[in-house]
Amino acid sequence: MLDKNSQLNPKQCIVFFDFDNTIATCDVFDNMLLLFSKDDRWVELEKRWKSGRIGSKTCLEGQIRGMNLDKKILDAYLPKIKLDPYFRTLYKFLQSKKIKSFVLSDNYDYILNRVLKINRINKLKVYANHLSFSKGKLVTDYPFKDQTCQLCAHCKTKNLLSKSPKGSMIIYVGDGESDACPAKYAQVVFAKDHLLRHLKESKLDYMAFNNLKDVFIYLKRKLI
């Protein structure tokens, strides 16, 4: 973890954001479960995933198949998603410093990219599970799955490491179970909710945040 008195060199920094409950003010996929699930089977899948009996790919596949959802319904829902009010300010600030930023998510790329486009957030690269459509129906794929690990559908750690040149100052911002592994490789971690509890229990360094205003204020003060 960065010394509290140290400054950050923008030329070394790279920032990775989680999406649900981090950039977005809600868990987009969880909201979809509540709105569109045909029955309560998704609840049991969620319990099995949280207890470690199944990985997130199995959980997500079962849950998305249990939704009454097609492209038209999904496209009508996504404009309702709100972003953290400070995300645009933070992202523009990082751009002004020429700091590369990425989104790493265990959600689906179509969902994230569409929400970002609706909110006029351009040129932000998203790495997530893949969602496309065939005759209006949802088709899923998991191009970033680590076949040796069943925990996450998208191995965020692999993408984080592959996008971080040697000597990078990795900054990670997240909240969920899928953020616990990649956060271990960051020099600066902003955490809340599950990720915060995990880092506390593991006695790892972190900075708690409530919203992205906290992240913006810190980075504005620390970047040279």
HELIX and SHEET records of a PDB file:
HELIX    1   1 VAL A   28  PHE A   36  1                                   9    
HELIX    2   2 ARG A   41  LYS A   50  1                                  10    
HELIX    3   3 SER A   56  ARG A   65  1                                  10    
HELIX    4   4 LYS A   71  TYR A   77  1                                   7    
HELIX    5   5 LEU A   78  LYS A   80  5                                   3    
HELIX    6   6 PHE A   87  SER A   96  1                                  10    
HELIX    7   7 ASP A  109  ILE A  118  1                                  10    
HELIX    8   8 LYS A  156  SER A  162  1                                   7    
HELIX    9   9 GLU A  177  ASP A  179  5                                   3    
HELIX   10  10 ALA A  180  ALA A  183  1                                   4    
HELIX   11  11 ASP A  193  GLU A  201  1                                   9    
HELIX   12  12 LEU A  212  LYS A  222  1                                  11    
SHEET    1   A 7 LYS A 137  ASP A 141  0                                        
SHEET    2   A 7 LYS A 125  SER A 134 -1                                        
SHEET    3   A 7 LYS A 100  TYR A 108  1                                        
SHEET    4   A 7 CYS A  13  PHE A  17  1                                        
SHEET    5   A 7 MET A 169  GLY A 174  1                                        
SHEET    6   A 7 VAL A 188  ALA A 191  1                                        
SHEET    7   A 7 MET A 207  ALA A 208  1                                        
END                                                                             
